Amino acid sequence: MIITPKKRTIFVLSSMAIAVLMLMLAAYKFKGWESGAVWSYGFASIYLFYAILFKDKLMIRFLIFTVVTGFTELLADNWLVNYTHTLVYPPNEPFLVASPAYMPFSWVVVLIQIGYIGYLINQKYKTLIASIAVGVLGCIIIPFYEYLAINAHWWSYQNTHFWGIVPAYIYVAEGLLMLSIPNLFDRCDTIKLKWIPVLGILQGLVMWGACIVAYFIFK
């Protein structure tokens, strides 16, 4: 089967809707880190299976980028857990550094979903417009994911200013960290394959920097 941009878009947006429904189900029915692991590994695997089955080279590039980003983001998580002492994960689950083992793959899911929207916007409008649009989406959508994840007992926050049950700095951080996504997703489409991991590391460092800036705004 030949994958057209339209078919890929339908797939990503449909998977996003299903992921939100599954996250809502976890928040109100299947609480605990186990559902977080199933959600993260499950949807990341769906994207990988899709990319291999349909030989979607663009999705494979996005997966390489987001996997590297997800593992680099562990630096930000470690900073939030051990420096700010605001992010708390349940004990007695598999960990990587200071994060649940599934966390890099959770970011794979989120970044592909929102990043692909940014990629589409960037195809029609200037990068600045796409960056602002995705930044706004990040401020809205990811805190909503956070709200459900907190209710699902995947993690929690303490010792910080809250807007509802989600910390104020999270809203700002999620918006800031998405600003670079349209540009980097677009570069993933054109750059040599060997340089995509470098872009992933760069995005992970942007995410860490966004958390630092946002945290000190509200400290």
Rosetta blueprint (number, residue, H / E / L):
1 M L
2 I L
3 I L
4 T L
5 P H
6 K H
7 K H
8 R H
9 T H
10 I H
11 F H
12 V H
13 L H
14 S H
15 S H
16 M H
17 A H
18 I H
19 A H
20 V H
21 L H
22 M H
23 L H
24 M H
25 L H
26 A H
27 A H
28 Y H
29 K L
30 F L
31 K L
32 G L
33 W H
34 E H
35 S H
36 G H
37 A H
38 V H
39 W H
40 S H
41 Y H
42 G H
43 F H
44 A H
45 S H
46 I H
47 Y H
48 L H
49 F H
50 Y H
51 A H
52 I H
53 L H
54 F L
55 K L
56 D L
57 K H
58 L H
59 M H
60 I H
61 R H
62 F H
63 L H
64 I H
65 F H
66 T H
67 V H
68 V H
69 T H
70 G H
71 F H
72 T H
73 E L
74 L H
75 L H
76 A H
77 D H
78 N H
79 W H
80 L H
81 V H
82 N H
83 Y H
84 T H
85 H L
86 T L
87 L E
88 V E
89 Y L
90 P L
91 P L
92 N L
93 E L
94 P L
95 F E
96 L E
97 V L
98 A L
99 S E
100 P E
101 A L
102 Y L
103 M H
104 P H
105 F H
106 S H
107 W H
108 V H
109 V H
110 V H
111 L H
112 I H
113 Q H
114 I H
115 G H
116 Y H
117 I H
118 G H
119 Y H
120 L H
121 I H
122 N H
123 Q H
124 K H
125 Y L
126 K L
127 T H
128 L H
129 I H
130 A H
131 S H
132 I H
133 A H
134 V H
135 G H
136 V H
137 L H
138 G H
139 C H
140 I H
141 I H
142 I H
143 P H
144 F H
145 Y H
146 E H
147 Y H
148 L H
149 A H
150 I H
151 N H
152 A L
153 H L
154 W L
155 W L
156 S E
157 Y E
158 Q L
159 N L
160 T L
161 H L
162 F E
163 W E
164 G L
165 I L
166 V E
167 P E
168 A H
169 Y H
170 I H
171 Y H
172 V H
173 A H
174 E H
175 G H
176 L H
177 L H
178 M H
179 L L
180 S L
181 I H
182 P H
183 N H
184 L H
185 F H
186 D H
187 R H
188 C H
189 D H
190 T H
191 I L
192 K L
193 L H
194 K H
195 W H
196 I H
197 P H
198 V H
199 L H
200 G H
201 I H
202 L H
203 Q H
204 G H
205 L H
206 V H
207 M H
208 W H
209 G H
210 A H
211 C H
212 I H
213 V H
214 A H
215 Y H
216 F H
217 I H
218 F H
219 K L
